Amino acid sequence: MQYIVITRRRSEKFPDSEYTPERLTAETAAVRKLYGEGIVRHIWHRGDVGGACLLLEVESEDGAKSALNRLPSFGLGMQEAVCIVPLAPYRGFATE
């Protein structure tokens, strides 16, 4: 099943200076690993605030949360999921 996840930086607790090049490199490596495992299908930076939007391929919402918890920024509490939305097929393309 696919899920759209919208995340945000917890900037009220962590200033931009906490997002060091080393931390960002570790985050990138973790996302690449999830991508290689077929969990992360797409990822975008948010254009409004610090954070990302991810398209995940997992079995359940718990699977989505588990994948996010593998990212260093989530483990450190620097990032949080604003919403996790399960996706269903669009019926408009179904043939009758």
ChimeraX attribute file (.defattr): number of C-alpha atoms within 10 A of each C-alpha:
attribute: neighborCount
match mode: 1-to-1
recipient: residues
	/A:1	13
	/A:2	20
	/A:3	23
	/A:4	18
	/A:5	21
	/A:6	20
	/A:7	22
	/A:8	19
	/A:9	22
	/A:10	17
	/A:11	14
	/A:12	7
	/A:13	10
	/A:14	13
	/A:15	11
	/A:16	11
	/A:17	7
	/A:18	12
	/A:19	14
	/A:20	10
	/A:21	10
	/A:22	9
	/A:23	13
	/A:24	14
	/A:25	12
	/A:26	15
	/A:27	17
	/A:28	14
	/A:29	14
	/A:30	18
	/A:31	21
	/A:32	14
	/A:33	15
	/A:34	18
	/A:35	16
	/A:36	11
	/A:37	11
	/A:38	12
	/A:39	21
	/A:40	22
	/A:41	15
	/A:42	12
	/A:43	16
	/A:44	11
	/A:45	14
	/A:46	13
	/A:47	8
	/A:48	8
	/A:49	11
	/A:50	14
	/A:51	20
	/A:52	19
	/A:53	19
	/A:54	21
	/A:55	21
	/A:56	26
	/A:57	20
	/A:58	19
	/A:59	12
	/A:60	13
	/A:61	16
	/A:62	10
	/A:63	16
	/A:64	24
	/A:65	15
	/A:66	12
	/A:67	19
	/A:68	24
	/A:69	16
	/A:70	15
	/A:71	19
	/A:72	19
	/A:73	20
	/A:74	19
	/A:75	12
	/A:76	9
	/A:77	13
	/A:78	18
	/A:79	22
	/A:80	19
	/A:81	16
	/A:82	13
	/A:83	13
	/A:84	18
	/A:85	14
	/A:86	16
	/A:87	11
	/A:88	9
	/A:89	8
	/A:90	7
	/A:91	7
	/A:92	6
	/A:93	7
	/A:94	7
	/A:95	5
	/A:96	3
